[in-house]
Amino acid sequence: MSAIRTPALAFLLAASLAASACGPRSALNLPLTFEGNIQLPRDTGLPSIDLLDLDYRNGRLYVPHSSNNALDIVDSRSGTYIGSVSNLPGVKAVTLTADPNIVYTSNATNGTASVVDVKSLKIIATVQIGGAPDAITYDPVHALIVVSLGSDKNVGFIDEKTHNIEGKLKLDGKPELMAVDKERGLIFLAIYDKAKVVQIDPVSRSILKTYSGCDIRAPTGLTYDSDQQRLFVANAVARQANVVSVIDVLLDQCLGSIDVDHAPDQTAFNAHLHHLYVANAGSNNVSVIDTASLKPLGIIGTGKQAATVAADATTDKVFVAAAKSGLIAIYHDP
């Protein structure tokens, strides 16, 4: 793909936004409304929270609490903490499955993926997959769990039901976050140090297509809008404001890039509103983008080190982890 950059759409930055998570909406017409905080179990040391996920089927927000080696579970409808599943060494991420009571976690410290019954708050199986498992996602078409193995530069594939490892795919760079085409069963994976995104067939365990150019540099968070067949790539180039690259997957065409703030990490998507949320850890704020018009809707300040985000399209709520405070901030769109 060629790099076809359209004029970037800049956000209005204001110093007063940094305090917005602590007070009501101001006259700046912020894109999200702050509703409150959820206190997670406290850490003995410096808190660390990784990639959030949310299941609207049972109203559960899953919080990989890496510093506690635990998966914290929150009622996303009432905004209350439910409980935790411990003994998940260096837990990095969580993915849903066809069963709303079963999730998988990736555990970086001991190279495993854990199968968790969230109703009973118990680990029911452990898969030794090796490497340092990081991002993890679910392919509903082929019933596969896909795990990014950063230290080995591999992607692993686990059968959802049998927990058997179906194989691995060797990569030429460091894998970051993923997105899934849930209709075709294809995986989009960011290759951070190679300035590209690859499209993977999880059955043949092969790379079908590579997306580069289009301002893709140090890609991290990915979102796929299946209605429009558009892929959104958050780029985290060090020490500068960054962009989200937009690719029309059907036409194999770059649609341009949209300015965000510093060190974007995880992204989340609201299919109801067609809004994209980008957690900018370096500037402690969240960018909101309309994925239909490709226009930025603004930014809102968050707590420190807010790198992870989840959204619920059934309630239009947005959840942001303020890791250094050990809190989950709740917002409503708008």
BELVENFEN-V955873 format. One record per backbone hydrogen bond with DSSP energy under -1.0 kcal/mol. CO is the residue of the C=O (numbers start at 1). NH is the residue of the N-H. If there is no record, write none. Layout:
# BELVENFEN-V955873
co->CO nh->NH
co->CO nh->NH
This chain:
# BELVENFEN-V955873
co->2 nh->4
co->14 nh->17
co->15 nh->18
co->16 nh->19
co->17 nh->20
co->19 nh->22
co->20 nh->23
co->26 nh->29
co->33 nh->332
co->36 nh->330
co->38 nh->328
co->48 nh->67
co->53 nh->62
co->55 nh->60
co->59 nh->76
co->60 nh->55
co->61 nh->74
co->62 nh->53
co->63 nh->65
co->63 nh->72
co->64 nh->50
co->64 nh->66
co->65 nh->68
co->65 nh->70
co->66 nh->69
co->69 nh->88
co->70 nh->65
co->71 nh->85
co->72 nh->63
co->73 nh->82
co->73 nh->83
co->74 nh->61
co->75 nh->79
co->75 nh->80
co->80 nh->75
co->83 nh->73
co->85 nh->71
co->88 nh->91
co->89 nh->109
co->90 nh->108
co->92 nh->51
co->93 nh->106
co->95 nh->104
co->99 nh->102
co->101 nh->118
co->103 nh->116
co->104 nh->95
co->105 nh->114
co->106 nh->92
co->107 nh->112
co->111 nh->129
co->111 nh->130
co->112 nh->107
co->113 nh->127
co->114 nh->105
co->115 nh->124
co->115 nh->125
co->116 nh->103
co->117 nh->122
co->122 nh->117
co->125 nh->115
co->127 nh->113
co->127 nh->129
co->132 nh->150
co->135 nh->148
co->137 nh->146
co->139 nh->144
co->143 nh->160
co->144 nh->139
co->145 nh->158
co->146 nh->137
co->147 nh->156
co->148 nh->134
co->149 nh->154
co->153 nh->171
co->154 nh->149
co->155 nh->169
co->156 nh->147
co->157 nh->166
co->158 nh->145
co->159 nh->163
co->164 nh->159
co->167 nh->157
co->169 nh->155
co->174 nh->192
co->177 nh->190
co->179 nh->188
co->180 nh->182
co->181 nh->185
co->181 nh->186
co->186 nh->181
co->187 nh->200
co->188 nh->179
co->189 nh->198
co->190 nh->176
co->191 nh->194
co->191 nh->196
co->196 nh->191
co->197 nh->211
co->198 nh->189
co->199 nh->208
co->199 nh->209
co->200 nh->187
co->201 nh->205
co->201 nh->206
co->206 nh->201
co->209 nh->199
co->211 nh->197
co->213 nh->216
co->218 nh->236
co->221 nh->234
co->223 nh->232
co->225 nh->229
co->225 nh->230
co->229 nh->249
co->230 nh->225
co->231 nh->247
co->232 nh->223
co->233 nh->245
co->234 nh->220
co->242 nh->260
co->243 nh->235
co->244 nh->258
co->245 nh->233
co->246 nh->255
co->247 nh->231
co->248 nh->252
co->248 nh->253
co->253 nh->248
co->256 nh->246
co->258 nh->244
co->261 nh->242
co->262 nh->282
co->263 nh->281
co->266 nh->279
co->268 nh->277
co->270 nh->274
co->270 nh->275
co->274 nh->291
co->275 nh->270
co->276 nh->289
co->277 nh->268
co->278 nh->287
co->279 nh->265
co->279 nh->281
co->280 nh->285
co->284 nh->302
co->285 nh->280
co->286 nh->300
co->287 nh->278
co->288 nh->297
co->289 nh->276
co->290 nh->294
co->295 nh->290
co->298 nh->288
co->300 nh->286
co->304 nh->324
co->305 nh->307
co->305 nh->323
co->307 nh->266
co->308 nh->321
co->310 nh->319
co->312 nh->316
co->316 nh->333
co->317 nh->312
co->318 nh->331
co->319 nh->310
co->320 nh->329
co->321 nh->323
co->322 nh->325
co->322 nh->327
co->326 nh->40
co->327 nh->322
co->328 nh->38
co->329 nh->320
co->330 nh->35
co->330 nh->36
co->331 nh->318
co->332 nh->33
